[in-house]
Amino acid sequence: MLPQFEPCAVDLLEELPNVTTGLGATETRILELIAPGGVLPFDVFPGHQKPNERRVFDYWEVGALLDGLARCPVPAVSGLDEGPFSLDMHDDVLRHARYKQSRLSLTDLGKAVLAGKEDFYRHNPVPRWWGGTLLTSERLWRWDREIRLLIAPD
């Protein structure tokens, strides 16, 4: 009856923090794309004929995810020269140009998270909305992609 329901639900569940890395699928894909280094911010955004094929989030949400990886106590991404990713930044020609010209790379934490050796949220607080639910460090639902299981907060 609803042939696309299961794949859509799984896509959304994959955006919950992973049990190992703490990152959702789009955040993980962003790190994968940044890993070679020297990547521009809009290179990690999904779009027509772009390497980020995840389309769960829109333009503004992907910008917020990149901000969250770069603008936190222990960042996974370095080199983001402007922000936050907002309408104000877009309206300011100079700030927007600086943002677009930023050269992104992974920090040591970013490399460790991408390798599955660190949990991003062990180092950073979790104030994040997911599907109408506020995830916090104290109430962090996670998704185990391997066994396709939703893990309740401790």
C-alpha distance (Angstrom), angle and dihedral (degrees) to the residues before:
residue distance angle dihedral
M1 . . .
L2 3.83 . .
P3 3.82 104.3 .
Q4 3.82 95.0 174.2
F5 3.80 96.2 47.1
E6 3.81 97.6 90.1
P7 3.84 97.2 46.7
C8 3.81 90.7 46.0
A9 3.81 92.5 48.5
V10 3.82 91.1 48.7
D11 3.82 90.9 48.5
L12 3.79 89.0 54.4
L13 3.82 93.8 45.3
E14 3.81 89.6 50.8
E15 3.81 87.6 62.3
L16 3.79 90.7 65.5
P17 3.81 113.9 95.8
N18 3.79 110.7 -76.6
V19 3.82 115.7 -117.2
T20 3.82 91.5 -121.0
T21 3.81 107.6 33.1
G22 3.79 102.7 22.6
L23 3.80 90.7 -130.8
G24 3.76 130.1 115.4
A25 3.80 121.3 -126.9
T26 3.81 95.3 -96.0
E27 3.82 92.2 49.2
T28 3.79 89.6 48.7
R29 3.81 90.7 50.5
I30 3.81 89.7 50.2
L31 3.82 89.9 54.8
E32 3.81 91.2 47.1
L33 3.79 90.3 53.7
I34 3.82 93.0 46.7
A35 3.82 94.3 46.8
P36 3.84 95.9 90.3
G37 3.84 88.2 57.5
G38 3.78 133.0 -133.2
V39 3.79 91.8 66.3
L40 3.80 120.7 153.0
P41 3.83 118.4 -128.4
F42 3.79 96.2 -113.2
D43 3.82 90.1 51.9
V44 3.82 87.7 74.6
F45 3.81 96.3 49.3
P46 3.81 117.2 98.5
G47 3.77 117.6 -112.1
H48 3.76 146.7 124.3
Q49 3.83 110.9 -34.6
K50 3.81 92.5 -6.4
P51 3.81 126.1 133.4
N52 3.81 94.5 -119.8
E53 3.79 101.8 81.8
R54 3.82 95.3 171.3
R55 3.79 108.2 111.8
V56 3.78 103.4 173.6
F57 3.81 93.1 109.6
D58 3.79 130.7 48.2
Y59 3.80 128.4 -125.9
W60 3.81 96.0 -84.1
E61 3.79 93.9 45.4
V62 3.82 92.8 51.0
G63 3.81 88.8 50.2
A64 3.80 89.3 52.1
L65 3.83 90.9 49.0
L66 3.81 90.8 52.5
D67 3.81 89.3 48.3
G68 3.80 88.9 51.2
L69 3.80 91.2 54.2
A70 3.81 93.2 47.0
R71 3.82 105.5 32.3
C72 3.78 105.8 54.1
P73 3.82 136.7 95.3
V74 3.83 93.3 -87.0
P75 3.83 107.6 21.5
A76 3.79 125.7 -153.6
V77 3.82 91.0 -160.1
S78 3.79 128.9 49.6
G79 3.79 132.3 -170.4
L80 3.81 100.5 49.9
D81 3.80 97.1 139.8
E82 3.77 100.5 -173.9
G83 3.75 139.8 32.6
P84 2.87 173.0 12.9
F85 3.80 94.8 -115.2
S86 3.79 98.2 -117.0
L87 3.78 143.0 129.9
D88 3.81 88.5 -98.9
M89 3.81 90.3 58.5
H90 3.81 91.4 47.1
D91 3.80 91.3 50.0
D92 3.82 92.2 52.9
V93 3.81 106.0 78.7
L94 3.82 94.9 -157.8
R95 3.81 95.5 46.4
H96 3.79 91.5 46.3
A97 3.81 91.1 49.7
R98 3.84 90.9 50.3
Y99 3.80 89.5 49.5
K100 3.80 93.1 50.6
Q101 3.82 92.1 48.1
S102 3.82 95.4 49.9
R103 3.81 113.8 123.4
L104 3.78 108.9 -140.8
S105 3.78 128.3 -152.6
L106 3.79 137.1 163.4
T107 3.77 122.0 -97.7
D108 3.80 120.6 -139.6
L109 3.81 87.8 -92.5
G110 3.81 90.8 50.2
K111 3.81 90.8 52.8
A112 3.81 92.0 47.2
V113 3.82 92.5 47.8
L114 3.79 91.8 48.4
A115 3.82 89.4 50.3
G116 3.82 89.7 51.9
K117 3.82 92.7 -115.6
E118 3.81 98.5 112.2
D119 3.79 138.5 39.6
F120 3.81 111.5 -131.7
Y121 3.81 91.8 -149.4
R122 3.79 94.3 55.5
H123 3.81 84.8 70.8
N124 3.81 102.0 33.5
P125 3.81 136.5 45.4
V126 3.78 119.4 -108.4
P127 3.78 115.0 -130.3
R128 3.80 100.1 152.3
W129 3.77 138.1 138.4
W130 3.78 118.7 -137.2
G131 3.80 120.5 178.6
G132 3.81 94.2 -28.6
T133 3.81 93.7 -44.8
L134 3.79 122.4 109.9
L135 3.79 109.1 -134.4
T136 3.79 114.8 -156.6
S137 3.80 134.0 172.9
E138 3.82 87.7 -98.5
R139 3.83 94.6 46.7
L140 3.78 105.0 35.7
W141 3.78 114.7 156.9
R142 3.80 112.2 -164.5
W143 3.79 137.2 -165.3
D144 3.80 124.8 -135.2
R145 3.78 102.5 -151.5
E146 3.82 94.3 -171.8
I147 3.79 96.6 58.7
R148 3.83 95.7 22.1
L149 3.77 94.4 -124.5
L150 3.79 131.7 145.2
I151 3.83 109.9 -132.7
A152 3.81 117.3 -150.8
P153 3.82 121.0 -138.6
D154 3.80 116.3 -87.1
